[in-house]
Amino acid sequence: MSSQRRAALRALTGIGLATLGVHPVHAELAPALNLPRADGQAVPVFDRNARLSYVDFWASWCGPCRKSFPWMNQLQARFAAQGLRIIAVNLDNKREDADRFLAELAPQFTVLFDPQGSSARAYKVKGMPSSMLVDAKGQLLWRHAGFAASDAALLESRVESAIQTYG
């Protein structure tokens, strides 16, 4: 894909995203942080080995987060072969709260834990859930706050467009 076509696609994508509450980000790098998984191993918040990382910040008390997890499982299944990785960062103070939520919703993607919330501050999270799309170089492509079932189709199309653009 030519650089002109790629730039045009990014511009068009940004117009539609703003109407959804998805905000394109220009020239901003994702903070390079490592957080622990359930087994205690620290891993990067975004996956440099993936074409794109969908990074989602959530908490067990968040109603929209409960709705987003099944959708993120579907998103991961649909786009994993094209290089998408989903990474969900839990911000609960009590690990037991997160563990109950996870046992019920069975994520099929990477879950990291940050009870102090330092990653949320670094990523400028404004509400729950908040998600970002990050390319392999760490460039933040867009942000989205909240989640409703009505957001799913447009978010999926934006992820698919980004896979085509950054592939």
MARNU-18436 format. One line per 4 residues: number of its first residue (from 1); for each residue y, z, x of N, C-alpha, C. Coordinates in nm, 2 decimals. Layout:
<sites>
NUM	Y Z X Y Z X Y Z X  ...
</sites>
This chain:
<sites>
1	-0.12 0.00 0.09 0.00 0.00 0.00 0.12 0.00 0.09  0.22 -0.08 0.06 0.34 -0.09 0.14 0.43 0.03 0.13  0.51 0.06 0.23 0.60 0.17 0.22 0.70 0.16 0.11  0.74 0.04 0.07 0.84 0.03 -0.04 0.77 0.06 -0.17
5	0.65 0.01 -0.19 0.57 0.04 -0.31 0.54 0.19 -0.32  0.51 0.25 -0.21 0.48 0.39 -0.21 0.61 0.47 -0.25  0.72 0.43 -0.19 0.85 0.50 -0.22 0.88 0.48 -0.37  0.86 0.36 -0.43 0.89 0.34 -0.57 0.80 0.42 -0.66
9	0.67 0.43 -0.62 0.58 0.51 -0.70 0.62 0.66 -0.69  0.66 0.71 -0.58 0.71 0.85 -0.57 0.83 0.87 -0.66  0.92 0.78 -0.66 1.04 0.79 -0.74 1.00 0.79 -0.89  0.92 0.70 -0.93 0.88 0.70 -1.07 0.80 0.82 -1.11
13	0.71 0.87 -1.02 0.63 0.99 -1.04 0.73 1.11 -1.06  0.83 1.12 -0.98 0.93 1.23 -0.99 1.00 1.23 -1.13  1.03 1.12 -1.18 1.10 1.11 -1.31 1.02 1.18 -1.42  0.89 1.14 -1.43 0.80 1.20 -1.53 0.77 1.34 -1.51
17	0.76 1.38 -1.38 0.73 1.52 -1.35 0.84 1.62 -1.40  0.96 1.58 -1.38 1.07 1.67 -1.41 1.07 1.70 -1.56  1.03 1.61 -1.65 1.03 1.63 -1.79 0.92 1.73 -1.83  0.82 1.75 -1.74 0.71 1.84 -1.77 0.73 1.98 -1.71
21	0.84 1.99 -1.63 0.86 2.12 -1.56 0.79 2.11 -1.43  0.74 2.00 -1.39 0.69 1.97 -1.25 0.80 1.92 -1.17  0.83 1.99 -1.07 0.95 1.95 -0.99 0.91 1.89 -0.85  0.95 1.76 -0.83 0.92 1.70 -0.70 0.99 1.78 -0.59
25	0.93 1.79 -0.48 0.99 1.86 -0.37 1.02 1.76 -0.26  1.14 1.77 -0.20 1.17 1.67 -0.09 1.18 1.74 0.04  1.11 1.69 0.14 1.12 1.73 0.28 1.10 1.88 0.29  1.00 1.94 0.22 0.97 2.08 0.23 0.82 2.09 0.28
29	0.80 2.17 0.38 0.67 2.19 0.43 0.61 2.32 0.36  0.48 2.32 0.33 0.42 2.43 0.27 0.40 2.53 0.39  0.43 2.66 0.36 0.41 2.76 0.46 0.26 2.76 0.51  0.24 2.77 0.64 0.11 2.77 0.70 0.06 2.91 0.71
33	-0.01 2.95 0.60 -0.06 3.09 0.60 -0.21 3.09 0.58  -0.27 3.20 0.63 -0.42 3.22 0.61 -0.43 3.35 0.52  -0.53 3.34 0.43 -0.56 3.45 0.34 -0.71 3.47 0.33  -0.76 3.59 0.30 -0.90 3.60 0.29 -0.97 3.55 0.16
37	-1.09 3.50 0.18 -1.17 3.47 0.06 -1.24 3.60 0.02  -1.33 3.60 -0.08 -1.40 3.71 -0.12 -1.49 3.77 -0.01  -1.54 3.69 0.08 -1.63 3.74 0.19 -1.55 3.79 0.30  -1.41 3.79 0.29 -1.33 3.84 0.40 -1.28 3.74 0.50
41	-1.34 3.63 0.50 -1.30 3.53 0.60 -1.17 3.47 0.57  -1.08 3.47 0.66 -0.94 3.41 0.64 -0.95 3.26 0.65  -0.89 3.19 0.56 -0.88 3.05 0.56 -0.73 3.01 0.52  -0.70 2.88 0.55 -0.56 2.84 0.52 -0.54 2.83 0.37
45	-0.41 2.85 0.33 -0.38 2.84 0.19 -0.39 2.70 0.14  -0.36 2.60 0.23 -0.39 2.46 0.19 -0.48 2.40 0.29  -0.56 2.31 0.25 -0.67 2.26 0.32 -0.63 2.13 0.40  -0.61 2.15 0.53 -0.56 2.03 0.62 -0.67 1.93 0.63
49	-0.79 1.96 0.59 -0.90 1.86 0.60 -0.91 1.78 0.47  -0.84 1.82 0.37 -0.84 1.75 0.24 -0.72 1.65 0.24  -0.74 1.54 0.16 -0.63 1.45 0.14 -0.51 1.52 0.07  -0.55 1.60 -0.03 -0.45 1.68 -0.11 -0.50 1.81 -0.15
53	-0.42 1.91 -0.15 -0.46 2.05 -0.19 -0.37 2.08 -0.32  -0.44 2.12 -0.42 -0.37 2.18 -0.54 -0.38 2.33 -0.52  -0.27 2.39 -0.49 -0.26 2.53 -0.46 -0.20 2.60 -0.59  -0.28 2.70 -0.64 -0.25 2.76 -0.77 -0.24 2.91 -0.74
57	-0.13 2.97 -0.78 -0.11 3.12 -0.77 -0.13 3.18 -0.91  -0.21 3.28 -0.92 -0.25 3.34 -1.05 -0.28 3.49 -1.04  -0.29 3.55 -1.16 -0.33 3.69 -1.17 -0.41 3.71 -1.29  -0.49 3.81 -1.29 -0.59 3.84 -1.40 -0.52 3.87 -1.53
61	-0.40 3.92 -1.53 -0.33 3.96 -1.65 -0.25 3.84 -1.72  -0.26 3.73 -1.65 -0.18 3.61 -1.70 -0.26 3.52 -1.80  -0.22 3.52 -1.92 -0.29 3.44 -2.02 -0.30 3.29 -1.99  -0.19 3.22 -1.95 -0.20 3.08 -1.91 -0.30 3.06 -1.79
65	-0.31 3.16 -1.71 -0.41 3.14 -1.59 -0.55 3.13 -1.65  -0.58 3.21 -1.75 -0.71 3.21 -1.81 -0.74 3.07 -1.86  -0.64 3.00 -1.92 -0.66 2.86 -1.97 -0.67 2.76 -1.86  -0.60 2.79 -1.75 -0.60 2.69 -1.64 -0.73 2.68 -1.56
69	-0.80 2.79 -1.55 -0.92 2.79 -1.46 -1.03 2.69 -1.51  -1.06 2.68 -1.64 -1.16 2.57 -1.68 -1.11 2.43 -1.65  -0.98 2.41 -1.67 -0.92 2.28 -1.64 -0.92 2.25 -1.49  -0.89 2.36 -1.40 -0.90 2.33 -1.26 -1.04 2.30 -1.21
73	-1.14 2.36 -1.28 -1.28 2.33 -1.25 -1.31 2.18 -1.28  -1.26 2.13 -1.39 -1.27 1.99 -1.42 -1.20 1.90 -1.33  -1.08 1.94 -1.29 -1.00 1.87 -1.19 -1.07 1.86 -1.06  -1.12 1.97 -1.01 -1.19 1.97 -0.89 -1.31 1.87 -0.89
77	-1.39 1.88 -1.00 -1.51 1.80 -1.02 -1.47 1.65 -1.02  -1.36 1.62 -1.09 -1.32 1.48 -1.11 -1.27 1.42 -0.98  -1.19 1.49 -0.90 -1.12 1.43 -0.78 -1.17 1.48 -0.65  -1.27 1.56 -0.64 -1.32 1.61 -0.51 -1.36 1.50 -0.42
81	-1.43 1.40 -0.47 -1.48 1.29 -0.39 -1.36 1.21 -0.33  -1.25 1.22 -0.40 -1.13 1.14 -0.35 -1.04 1.23 -0.26  -1.09 1.35 -0.22 -1.02 1.43 -0.12 -0.93 1.54 -0.18  -0.94 1.57 -0.31 -0.86 1.68 -0.36 -0.94 1.81 -0.34
85	-0.87 1.92 -0.30 -0.93 2.05 -0.29 -0.83 2.14 -0.37  -0.90 2.23 -0.45 -0.82 2.33 -0.53 -0.84 2.46 -0.46  -0.72 2.53 -0.44 -0.72 2.66 -0.38 -0.64 2.75 -0.47  -0.70 2.86 -0.52 -0.63 2.95 -0.61 -0.61 3.08 -0.54
89	-0.49 3.12 -0.54 -0.45 3.25 -0.47 -0.42 3.36 -0.57  -0.51 3.46 -0.56 -0.49 3.57 -0.66 -0.39 3.67 -0.60  -0.30 3.72 -0.70 -0.20 3.81 -0.66 -0.21 3.95 -0.72  -0.33 3.98 -0.78 -0.35 4.11 -0.84 -0.35 4.22 -0.73
93	-0.29 4.34 -0.77 -0.29 4.45 -0.68 -0.43 4.51 -0.66  -0.51 4.51 -0.77 -0.64 4.57 -0.77 -0.75 4.46 -0.77  -0.83 4.45 -0.66 -0.93 4.35 -0.65 -1.03 4.35 -0.77  -1.06 4.47 -0.82 -1.15 4.48 -0.94 -1.10 4.40 -1.06
97	-0.97 4.39 -1.08 -0.92 4.31 -1.19 -0.94 4.16 -1.16  -0.92 4.12 -1.04 -0.95 3.98 -1.01 -1.10 3.95 -1.02  -1.18 4.04 -0.97 -1.33 4.02 -0.97 -1.38 4.00 -1.12  -1.33 4.08 -1.21 -1.37 4.07 -1.35 -1.33 3.94 -1.41
101	-1.21 3.89 -1.38 -1.16 3.76 -1.43 -1.25 3.65 -1.37  -1.28 3.66 -1.24 -1.36 3.55 -1.17 -1.50 3.55 -1.22  -1.56 3.67 -1.25 -1.69 3.67 -1.31 -1.70 3.60 -1.44  -1.60 3.62 -1.52 -1.59 3.56 -1.65 -1.57 3.41 -1.65
105	-1.48 3.36 -1.56 -1.44 3.22 -1.56 -1.50 3.13 -1.45  -1.58 3.19 -1.36 -1.66 3.12 -1.26 -1.59 2.99 -1.20  -1.49 3.02 -1.12 -1.43 2.90 -1.05 -1.52 2.83 -0.96  -1.50 2.70 -0.96 -1.58 2.61 -0.87 -1.50 2.56 -0.75
109	-1.40 2.64 -0.71 -1.30 2.60 -0.61 -1.28 2.72 -0.53  -1.20 2.71 -0.42 -1.18 2.82 -0.33 -1.08 2.92 -0.39  -1.11 3.05 -0.38 -1.02 3.16 -0.43 -0.99 3.24 -0.31  -0.86 3.27 -0.29 -0.81 3.36 -0.18 -0.74 3.47 -0.25
113	-0.72 3.58 -0.17 -0.66 3.70 -0.22 -0.54 3.75 -0.14  -0.44 3.79 -0.22 -0.31 3.83 -0.15 -0.25 3.94 -0.24  -0.31 4.06 -0.23 -0.25 4.17 -0.32 -0.11 4.21 -0.28  -0.06 4.18 -0.16 0.07 4.22 -0.13 0.17 4.11 -0.18
117	0.13 3.99 -0.21 0.21 3.89 -0.26 0.30 3.81 -0.16  0.27 3.83 -0.03 0.35 3.77 0.07 0.34 3.61 0.06  0.23 3.56 0.02 0.22 3.41 0.01 0.30 3.36 -0.11  0.30 3.44 -0.21 0.39 3.40 -0.33 0.53 3.39 -0.29
121	0.58 3.49 -0.22 0.72 3.49 -0.17 0.74 3.37 -0.08  0.65 3.34 0.01 0.67 3.23 0.11 0.67 3.10 0.04  0.59 3.08 -0.07 0.58 2.96 -0.15 0.68 2.95 -0.26  0.76 3.06 -0.27 0.87 3.06 -0.37 0.82 3.05 -0.51
125	0.72 3.13 -0.54 0.66 3.13 -0.67 0.76 3.20 -0.77  0.78 3.14 -0.88 0.88 3.19 -0.98 0.81 3.24 -1.11  0.69 3.20 -1.14 0.62 3.25 -1.26 0.47 3.23 -1.24  0.40 3.28 -1.34 0.25 3.27 -1.34 0.20 3.18 -1.45
129	0.10 3.10 -1.42 0.06 3.06 -1.29 0.17 2.96 -1.23  0.17 2.94 -1.10 0.25 2.84 -1.04 0.16 2.76 -0.95  0.18 2.63 -0.95 0.09 2.54 -0.87 0.18 2.45 -0.79  0.12 2.40 -0.68 0.19 2.31 -0.59 0.09 2.20 -0.55
133	0.13 2.08 -0.52 0.05 1.98 -0.46 0.09 1.96 -0.32  0.00 1.97 -0.22 0.03 1.97 -0.08 -0.05 1.86 -0.02  0.01 1.77 0.07 -0.07 1.67 0.14 -0.13 1.73 0.26  -0.21 1.65 0.33 -0.29 1.70 0.45 -0.19 1.74 0.56
137	-0.07 1.69 0.57 0.02 1.72 0.67 0.10 1.85 0.64  0.08 1.90 0.52 0.15 2.02 0.48 0.28 2.00 0.40  0.30 1.87 0.37 0.42 1.84 0.29 0.40 1.88 0.14  0.49 1.96 0.09 0.49 1.99 -0.05 0.54 1.87 -0.13
141	0.45 1.83 -0.23 0.49 1.71 -0.30 0.55 1.74 -0.44  0.51 1.85 -0.50 0.57 1.90 -0.63 0.52 2.04 -0.66  0.60 2.10 -0.75 0.57 2.23 -0.80 0.56 2.23 -0.95  0.48 2.32 -1.01 0.47 2.33 -1.15 0.46 2.48 -1.19
145	0.53 2.52 -1.28 0.52 2.66 -1.33 0.46 2.67 -1.47  0.37 2.76 -1.49 0.31 2.78 -1.62 0.19 2.69 -1.64  0.12 2.70 -1.75 0.01 2.61 -1.78 -0.01 2.62 -1.93  -0.02 2.50 -2.00 -0.06 2.49 -2.13 -0.16 2.37 -2.14
149	-0.24 2.37 -2.24 -0.34 2.26 -2.25 -0.26 2.12 -2.26  -0.15 2.12 -2.32 -0.07 2.00 -2.33 -0.02 1.95 -2.19  -0.02 2.03 -2.09 0.02 1.99 -1.96 -0.09 1.91 -1.88  -0.21 1.93 -1.92 -0.33 1.89 -1.84 -0.33 1.74 -1.82
153	-0.31 1.66 -1.92 -0.32 1.51 -1.90 -0.22 1.46 -1.80  -0.09 1.51 -1.82 0.01 1.46 -1.73 -0.01 1.51 -1.59  -0.05 1.64 -1.57 -0.08 1.69 -1.44 -0.19 1.61 -1.37  -0.29 1.58 -1.45 -0.40 1.50 -1.39 -0.36 1.36 -1.35
157	-0.27 1.30 -1.43 -0.22 1.17 -1.39 -0.14 1.18 -1.26  -0.06 1.28 -1.25 0.02 1.30 -1.13 -0.07 1.33 -1.00  -0.18 1.40 -1.02 -0.27 1.42 -0.91 -0.33 1.28 -0.87  -0.37 1.21 -0.98 -0.44 1.08 -0.95 -0.34 0.98 -0.88
161	-0.22 0.98 -0.92 -0.11 0.90 -0.86 -0.09 0.94 -0.71  -0.09 1.07 -0.69 -0.07 1.12 -0.55 -0.19 1.08 -0.46  -0.31 1.08 -0.52 -0.43 1.04 -0.44 -0.42 0.90 -0.41  -0.38 0.81 -0.50 -0.36 0.67 -0.47 -0.25 0.65 -0.36
165	-0.14 0.72 -0.38 -0.03 0.71 -0.29 -0.06 0.76 -0.15  -0.13 0.87 -0.14 -0.15 0.93 -0.01 -0.29 0.89 0.05  -0.36 0.80 -0.01 -0.49 0.76 0.03 -0.48 0.65 0.12
</sites>
